[in-house]
């Protein structure tokens, strides 16, 4: 019991010390994400500029921060007009394919510099991903959805507008590996590469 009491007293002190040692403190941000599919290109292959991400980090010490990322993206694909033959006849149409994806990861970052305006970092996020698939052809449509594991390695830089300023910007590149599958669309392990440009609010109290 005595050890538990001492630990309870120590944790707030350690937390405050960790916060003071972190160059970025607690910070939040929003980013514009641009993504390129790396798999299932027969379904979606277009470079996507319809991506958004919300960022949250807690500074642990001068080199580590942990938090969460919530992201959203839309991918598109197009198959030109073609005639398809079946047992019941033929259908001439083009296809419009869409994937709406959502991801939530717990993320840890390593900060390579602790006292400069430009702070390079590398991180890893692990969490869950959800995708909604849609195909539109002629007057018909087809939909499916799937959950999967999401792993996101990433690296980038954070630029602070002066040591006393609470604003910053960030640029990063990342890879998304997921186990998302859809047997209806012959869709397997959807992976993509992307870059993000973020606006950050640093040292949030």
N, C-alpha and C positions, 0 to 999 in steps of 0.2 A: 504493500500500500504506500509506503514511504517513497519507493522508487517511482510509482505511478504519479504521486503528487509532485515530485521533483521534475518528472518528464513533462507534466502539464504546465509547470512554470517555465521550463526551458523552451518549449516549442514556440510560444509567442515571441520570445527574445530572438530565437534562431530565425523565425520568419521575418521579423523586422530587419535583422541584419542581412538576410538574403535579399530583401527588397532594396536595401540601401546599396548593396554591392552591385546590383544589376544595372547596367548602363541604360537600359530601356524601361526598366520597371514593369509594371502591368500595362499592357497596351492592347488596343482594339484597332481594327481596320476593315476596309472594304476594298475589293480589287475587281478589276476587269480582267477576265480570263479568256485566252485564245487557245483553241485546242485543235489537234490534228489526230484523227483516228489512226491507230497502228495495226488494227486487226479488223476482220469482218468488213473489208473494204467493198465487197460486193453489195453490202446493204447500205452503208454510209461511208463516204470517202471525202466529202468536202471539208475544207478548213473552216472551223467554226469560230465566229467572233461573238457568239451569244453565250458568254459565260460570266458568272458572278460568284464571288467568294467572300464570306465573312470570317474574320480572323480574330482570335483571342489568345493572348499569351500572358503568363505570369513569370516574372524573372525569379529564378532560383538562386543564382549567384552571378558572378561577372561573366561567366561563359555559357550558362545553360538557361533556357526558358522552356516552359511546357504550356500546353493549352489545347485548343480545339479549332478545327476548320470546318465550315459548312459551305458546300459549293453546289452550284447548279449550272448545267450546260445543255445546249440544244445542238444536235448533230443532224445533218441533212444528207440525203443521197437521191440521185435521180437515175432512172433507167429509161432510155429513149423508147419511143413507140415501136412496138413489135407485135407480130401475130403469134399467138400461142394456140396450139392444137391439143384437144383432149377427146375423150370418148364421147362427150356430149356435144362437141362442136368446136368452134374456134372463137378466140377473143383477141381483138386488136386493141392495145392500150399502152400507155406509158405508166411508169410507177414513180410515186413520190414517197420516199421513206424518211421517217423521223425517229430520232431517239432523244428522249428527255431524260437526263440523268441527274441524280442527287447523290451527294456523298457527305458523310460525317466522320471525321477522323480525330483521334487523340494524337497530338503532334508534339514532338520534342525537337528543339533546335539547339545547335552548338554555335556560339558566337565566337568567331576567330579574333575579333578585336573588341576591346572593352572601353576604350577611351578616345575613340576617334569619331568624327562625323560620319565616316563611311564604315559600316559594320558588315563584313561578309559573314554569311552563315550557311550551314548545311543542316538538313533536318530529315525526319522520317515520320510519316503519319500512318496509322493503322486504324481501320474502322469498317464501316458498312457502306454499301452503295446500293442504290435502287435505280432501275431503268424502266421506262415506259416506251414500248415500241409501237409504231403506227405505220401502216402502209395504205396509201390511197391509190386506187386504180379504177378508171372508168367511173361508174357510179357506186363502186363498192369500197369497203375499207376493212382492215384487219388490225387487231390490237393484241398486245400481250404485255406482261410486266414480269420483272424478276428482281430478286435480292441477291447480293453476293458480298464477299469480302473485298475490301479496298486497301491496297498498300500504295503509299505515295512517297517515294524519295524526292527530295527537292534541294535546291541550292540557289542562293541569290545574295543580294546586298540590300542593306537598309541605309538610307541617308537621312541624317538628323539635321534640322535647320538650326544649328547652334546647340550647345550643351544645355542651355536653359530653356530652349523652345520645346514645346510639347508636340510639335508636328513633325512628321517625317514621311518619306516616300520609300517604296520598296519595289524592286524588280526581281523576279525569280523564274527559274525553269524547273519543271517537274515531270515525272512520269506517273501515270495512273495505271496500276495493274488491278484488275478485278476478276472475280470468278462468275460474273453475271452470264447467264445462259438463257436461251429461248429455243426450245425444240420446234416451236411453230414457225420461227423465222430462220432456223438453222444458224443461230447466233451463238458464238462460243467465246467466253473469256474476253470481254471487251476491254481493250487497252488503248491508251492515248498518250500523247505528249503535249505539253502546253507551256505557255509563258503567262505570267500575270504581272500587272502593274497596279500597285496598291497605294492608297492614302492611309496613313497611320496616325493615331492619336496616342502619344507616348506618355509614360509616367502618370497613368490614370490613378487617382486616389480612391 
